[in-house]
Amino acid sequence: MYGWIWRHLPGGPASRTAIAVVLVLTVCALLLLVVFPWVEPRLPWGDVTVGG
């Protein structure tokens, strides 16, 4: 998969590396700012109760 992405990026090795870093940072930002906040309320770990 990574080889396929690398072969399809335009430019030489330096520009491919820069584009790959931007892609990784974009995916991380999308996960942290959109996906994880959307999923968090749907996870059961927030329903912790202590018997008393």
Residue frames as qw, qx, qy, qz and C-alpha x, y, z in Angstrom:
[[0.000, 0.887, 0.462, 0.000, 0.00, 0.00, 0.00],
 [0.280, -0.828, 0.093, 0.477, 2.75, 2.47, 0.92],
 [0.430, -0.156, 0.604, 0.652, 4.67, 1.60, -2.23],
 [0.248, 0.618, 0.659, 0.348, 1.59, 2.29, -4.33],
 [0.108, -0.951, -0.228, 0.178, 1.14, 5.69, -2.68],
 [0.414, -0.620, 0.328, 0.580, 4.84, 6.51, -3.10],
 [0.423, 0.109, 0.668, 0.602, 4.79, 5.60, -6.81],
 [0.142, 0.727, 0.598, 0.306, 1.74, 7.77, -7.47],
 [0.231, -0.851, -0.130, 0.453, 3.06, 10.92, -5.78],
 [0.565, 0.786, 0.037, 0.248, 4.39, 13.51, -8.24],
 [0.036, -0.928, 0.345, -0.139, 7.94, 14.90, -8.26],
 [0.528, 0.431, -0.676, 0.280, 11.29, 13.69, -7.03],
 [0.601, -0.234, -0.699, 0.310, 12.20, 12.13, -3.71],
 [0.146, -0.054, -0.396, 0.905, 12.31, 15.44, -1.80],
 [0.423, -0.094, -0.108, -0.895, 8.89, 16.60, -2.96],
 [0.679, -0.202, -0.658, -0.254, 7.43, 13.11, -2.49],
 [0.450, -0.164, -0.679, 0.557, 8.69, 13.10, 1.08],
 [0.090, 0.025, 0.227, -0.969, 7.19, 16.53, 1.74],
 [0.579, -0.130, -0.367, -0.716, 3.84, 15.50, 0.24],
 [0.648, -0.182, -0.738, 0.035, 3.87, 12.25, 2.24],
 [0.250, -0.124, -0.578, 0.767, 4.52, 14.17, 5.48],
 [0.322, -0.014, 0.010, -0.947, 1.66, 16.56, 4.69],
 [0.655, -0.146, -0.580, -0.461, -0.63, 13.60, 3.97],
 [0.538, -0.183, -0.749, 0.341, 0.27, 11.90, 7.26],
 [0.060, -0.106, -0.408, 0.905, -0.28, 15.14, 9.22],
 [0.457, -0.075, -0.251, -0.850, -3.62, 15.67, 7.46],
 [0.664, -0.205, -0.692, -0.194, -4.81, 12.17, 8.33],
 [0.405, -0.176, -0.664, 0.603, -3.71, 12.62, 11.96],
 [0.134, 0.043, 0.181, -0.973, -5.49, 15.98, 12.22],
 [0.570, -0.136, -0.454, -0.671, -8.64, 14.54, 10.65],
 [0.618, -0.226, -0.747, 0.098, -8.63, 11.67, 13.15],
 [0.311, -0.184, -0.555, 0.750, -7.97, 13.88, 16.19],
 [0.143, 0.128, 0.109, -0.975, -10.35, 16.70, 15.28],
 [0.598, 0.043, -0.300, -0.742, -13.23, 14.88, 13.58],
 [0.691, -0.023, -0.696, -0.192, -13.28, 11.10, 13.93],
 [0.388, -0.059, -0.771, 0.502, -12.25, 10.60, 17.57],
 [0.214, 0.043, 0.371, -0.903, -14.60, 13.31, 18.97],
 [0.657, 0.006, -0.318, -0.683, -17.46, 11.77, 16.97],
 [0.693, -0.013, -0.720, -0.034, -16.71, 8.23, 18.22],
 [0.160, 0.209, -0.692, 0.672, -15.95, 9.05, 21.87],
 [0.512, -0.116, 0.330, -0.785, -19.56, 9.54, 23.09],
 [0.848, 0.101, -0.298, -0.426, -20.53, 6.23, 21.47],
 [0.495, 0.266, -0.788, 0.251, -17.96, 4.18, 23.41],
 [0.699, -0.542, -0.429, -0.182, -19.16, 2.32, 26.53],
 [0.617, -0.021, -0.469, 0.632, -16.16, 3.25, 28.70],
 [0.057, -0.367, 0.148, -0.917, -17.77, 6.50, 29.86],
 [0.695, -0.427, -0.242, -0.526, -20.55, 4.58, 31.66],
 [0.479, 0.113, -0.750, 0.442, -18.47, 3.62, 34.70],
 [0.566, -0.632, -0.048, -0.527, -20.42, 3.25, 37.92],
 [0.199, 0.271, -0.817, 0.469, -19.24, 2.30, 41.37],
 [0.560, -0.466, -0.661, -0.181, -21.57, 0.14, 43.43],
 [0.095, 0.293, -0.468, 0.828, -22.56, 1.81, 46.64]]
